[in-house]
Amino acid sequence: MILLISDLHLEEQRPDITRAFVHFLQTRAPQAEALYILGDFFEAWIGDDGMTPFQHEIAAALRQLSDSGTRIFLMHGNRDFLIGRAFCREAGCTLLQDPSIVQLGGEPVLLMHGDSLCTLDVGYMKLRRLLRNPLSLFILRNLPLATRHKLARKLRSESRAQTSMKAREIIDVTPDEVPRIMAEFGVRTLIHGHTHRPATHELQVDGRDARRIVLGDWDRQGWALQIDESGFQQAPFPL
């Protein structure tokens, strides 16, 4: 069995989500061969050197699962793209590139966070390219912690304000981008998060049936995609 989750946006201000996640790690996840976390695991991340006691606790919970035999893979999201090797070592997880192809359910599956699919959001895409540039990443990681905290608050505030004013289709994935990226990687299944709109979308890629599975976010309820001998099944559960 394989489990995939995304968009937990863990933070101290939401202890209900934290409790639900720790319970998930202790009860359901140990039964899985692997757990994939596809981005926005934390609400914000300013660098491994700025880890809080809360974030250390989350790392310890992940390490316990990893030590039990479940492999853990973590992908950057737009909120936590500064997560680095130090956190992954502490948590016992492997950092996964976005995008990545993995074998799931007997087929190659493309995994992404999903924000790079929102190409109609021109302003965000420009900011994403700037922030993910290696030089920008180097500069960000070497800014004083206080400066990074201030910058993170500013970016979150601006993101909320801009998102509230954008049309629904702007902040969702671009329909034409999905089959293009799937054809580029030669897959028939794409799994991503980011949009907080859990669903399975059927489509055509190069004349063949394909599907895009969108993972749900953890807010009013939790979501997990389970892959086993029964196939791909996503279901919510109470927090």
C-alpha positions as CSV (number, residue, x, y, z in Angstrom):
1,M,0.0,0.0,0.0
2,I,1.1,3.5,-0.8
3,L,-0.3,6.7,0.7
4,L,-0.2,10.2,-0.8
5,I,-1.1,13.5,1.0
6,S,-0.5,17.2,0.4
7,D,-1.4,20.7,1.6
8,L,-1.6,20.1,5.3
9,H,-0.3,23.6,6.0
10,L,0.9,22.6,9.4
11,E,1.3,25.4,11.9
12,E,0.9,25.8,15.7
13,Q,-2.3,27.8,15.2
14,R,-4.0,24.7,13.9
15,P,-3.5,22.0,16.6
16,D,-6.5,20.1,15.3
17,I,-4.6,19.4,12.0
18,T,-1.4,18.5,13.9
19,R,-3.3,16.0,16.1
20,A,-4.9,14.4,13.1
21,F,-1.6,14.1,11.3
22,V,0.2,12.6,14.2
23,H,-2.7,10.1,14.6
24,F,-2.4,9.4,10.9
25,L,1.3,8.7,11.3
26,Q,0.7,6.4,14.2
27,T,-2.2,4.4,12.9
28,R,-2.6,4.3,9.2
29,A,0.8,5.2,7.8
30,P,2.8,2.4,9.4
31,Q,0.8,0.0,7.2
32,A,2.1,1.6,4.1
33,E,5.3,0.8,2.2
34,A,5.7,4.5,1.4
35,L,4.2,7.9,2.2
36,Y,4.4,10.7,-0.3
37,I,3.8,14.3,0.9
38,L,3.4,16.5,-2.2
39,G,4.1,20.0,-0.9
40,D,2.8,22.7,1.4
41,F,3.4,20.3,4.3
42,F,4.0,23.4,6.4
43,E,2.2,26.7,6.2
44,A,5.6,28.4,6.1
45,W,9.2,27.5,6.2
46,I,12.0,30.1,6.4
47,G,14.9,27.7,6.5
48,D,16.1,24.6,8.4
49,D,18.2,26.9,10.6
50,G,15.0,28.5,11.8
51,M,13.2,25.4,12.9
52,T,10.9,25.9,15.8
53,P,10.2,23.4,18.6
54,F,6.9,22.6,16.8
55,Q,8.6,21.8,13.6
56,H,11.2,19.6,15.5
57,E,8.2,17.7,17.0
58,I,6.8,17.1,13.5
59,A,10.2,15.9,12.3
60,A,10.4,13.5,15.3
61,A,7.0,12.1,14.4
62,L,8.1,11.5,10.9
63,R,11.3,9.9,12.0
64,Q,9.4,7.4,14.2
65,L,7.4,6.4,11.1
66,S,10.5,6.1,9.0
67,D,12.3,4.0,11.6
68,S,9.3,1.7,11.6
69,G,10.0,0.9,7.9
70,T,7.7,3.2,6.0
71,R,9.7,5.2,3.4
72,I,8.8,8.9,3.4
73,F,9.1,11.2,0.4
74,L,8.7,15.0,0.6
75,M,8.2,17.4,-2.2
76,H,8.4,21.2,-1.9
77,G,5.3,23.3,-2.2
78,N,5.0,27.0,-2.7
79,R,4.8,27.6,1.1
80,D,7.7,25.4,2.1
81,F,10.2,25.4,-0.8
82,L,13.1,26.3,1.6
83,I,12.9,22.9,3.4
84,G,16.4,21.4,3.1
85,R,18.6,18.5,3.8
86,A,18.9,19.1,7.5
87,F,15.1,18.7,8.1
88,C,15.0,15.7,5.9
89,R,17.9,14.0,7.8
90,E,16.1,14.7,11.1
91,A,12.8,13.5,9.8
92,G,14.1,10.5,8.0
93,C,12.6,11.4,4.7
94,T,13.8,11.9,1.1
95,L,13.4,15.1,-0.8
96,L,11.6,14.6,-4.1
97,Q,12.1,16.8,-7.1
98,D,9.1,18.5,-8.6
99,P,8.1,17.0,-11.0
100,S,9.1,13.4,-10.5
101,I,8.1,10.1,-12.1
102,V,7.6,7.1,-9.7
103,Q,6.2,3.6,-10.2
104,L,2.9,3.4,-8.4
105,G,0.3,0.8,-8.9
106,G,2.3,-0.9,-11.6
107,E,2.6,2.2,-13.8
108,P,4.8,5.3,-14.1
109,V,3.0,8.2,-12.4
110,L,4.0,11.9,-12.5
111,L,4.0,13.6,-9.1
112,M,3.9,17.4,-8.8
113,H,2.9,19.9,-6.2
114,G,0.7,21.6,-8.8
115,D,1.5,25.3,-8.6
116,S,3.6,25.1,-11.8
117,L,0.5,24.0,-13.7
118,C,-1.2,27.3,-13.0
119,T,0.3,29.1,-16.0
120,L,-2.5,31.6,-16.4
121,D,-1.5,33.2,-13.2
122,V,1.2,35.2,-14.8
123,G,2.2,37.2,-11.8
124,Y,2.6,34.2,-9.6
125,M,4.6,32.3,-12.2
126,K,7.0,35.2,-12.5
127,L,7.4,35.3,-8.7
128,R,7.9,31.5,-8.6
129,R,10.7,31.6,-11.2
130,L,12.4,34.4,-9.2
131,L,12.1,32.6,-5.8
132,R,13.2,29.2,-7.2
133,N,16.2,30.6,-9.0
134,P,19.4,29.0,-7.4
135,L,20.9,32.5,-6.8
136,S,17.7,33.7,-5.1
137,L,17.6,30.5,-3.0
138,F,21.2,31.1,-1.9
139,I,20.4,34.7,-0.9
140,L,17.2,33.7,0.9
141,R,18.9,31.0,2.9
142,N,21.6,33.5,4.0
143,L,19.4,36.3,5.1
144,P,19.1,36.9,8.8
145,L,16.2,34.9,10.4
146,A,14.3,38.1,11.4
147,T,14.4,39.3,7.8
148,R,13.2,35.9,6.5
149,H,10.3,36.0,9.0
150,K,9.3,39.4,7.9
151,L,9.6,38.4,4.2
152,A,7.5,35.3,4.7
153,R,4.7,37.3,6.5
154,K,4.7,39.8,3.7
155,L,4.5,37.1,0.9
156,R,1.7,35.3,2.7
157,S,-0.3,38.5,3.2
158,E,0.1,39.5,-0.5
159,S,-0.7,36.0,-1.7
160,R,-4.0,35.9,0.3
161,A,-5.0,39.4,-1.0
162,Q,-4.2,38.6,-4.6
163,T,-5.8,35.2,-4.6
164,S,-9.1,36.6,-3.3
165,M,-9.2,39.0,-6.3
166,K,-8.3,36.5,-9.0
167,A,-10.9,34.6,-11.1
168,R,-11.3,30.9,-10.2
169,E,-9.8,29.7,-13.5
170,I,-6.7,31.9,-13.0
171,I,-5.7,30.1,-9.8
172,D,-6.6,26.6,-11.0
173,V,-4.4,24.6,-13.3
174,T,-4.3,25.6,-16.9
175,P,-6.3,22.9,-18.9
176,D,-3.9,22.9,-21.8
177,E,-0.8,22.5,-19.6
178,V,-1.9,19.2,-18.1
179,P,-1.9,17.1,-21.2
180,R,1.2,18.9,-22.4
181,I,3.3,18.0,-19.3
182,M,1.9,14.5,-19.2
183,A,2.8,13.9,-22.9
184,E,6.3,15.4,-22.2
185,F,6.9,12.8,-19.4
186,G,5.1,10.0,-21.2
187,V,2.6,9.2,-18.4
188,R,-1.1,8.5,-18.2
189,T,-1.6,9.4,-14.6
190,L,-0.7,12.7,-12.9
191,I,-1.1,13.3,-9.2
192,H,-0.8,16.8,-7.6
193,G,-2.1,19.0,-4.9
194,H,-2.0,22.8,-4.5
195,T,-5.5,23.7,-5.7
196,H,-7.4,22.3,-2.7
197,R,-10.0,20.8,-5.1
198,P,-9.8,17.0,-4.6
199,A,-11.1,15.1,-7.7
200,T,-10.2,12.7,-10.4
201,H,-10.3,14.2,-13.9
202,E,-10.4,12.0,-17.0
203,L,-8.7,13.3,-20.1
204,Q,-7.0,12.4,-23.3
205,V,-3.2,12.5,-23.8
206,D,-1.9,11.8,-27.3
207,G,-5.2,10.0,-28.1
208,R,-5.0,7.8,-25.0
209,D,-7.2,7.7,-21.9
210,A,-5.5,9.5,-19.0
211,R,-6.3,10.9,-15.6
212,R,-5.3,13.7,-13.3
213,I,-5.8,13.1,-9.6
214,V,-6.0,16.2,-7.4
215,L,-5.2,15.6,-3.7
216,G,-7.3,17.3,-1.0
217,D,-6.1,19.8,1.5
218,W,-6.3,19.3,5.3
219,D,-8.6,22.0,6.7
220,R,-12.2,21.1,7.5
221,Q,-11.2,17.4,7.0
222,G,-8.2,15.3,6.0
223,W,-7.6,13.6,2.7
224,A,-5.4,10.7,1.7
225,L,-5.0,8.9,-1.6
226,Q,-4.4,5.1,-1.1
227,I,-2.9,2.9,-3.8
228,D,-3.2,-0.8,-3.4
229,E,-4.5,-3.9,-5.2
230,S,-7.9,-2.2,-5.4
231,G,-6.5,0.7,-7.4
232,F,-6.3,4.4,-6.7
233,Q,-8.8,5.6,-4.0
234,Q,-9.0,9.0,-2.3
235,A,-11.3,9.6,0.7
236,P,-11.7,12.2,3.4
237,F,-11.7,11.6,7.1
238,P,-12.5,13.8,10.1
239,L,-9.9,15.9,11.8
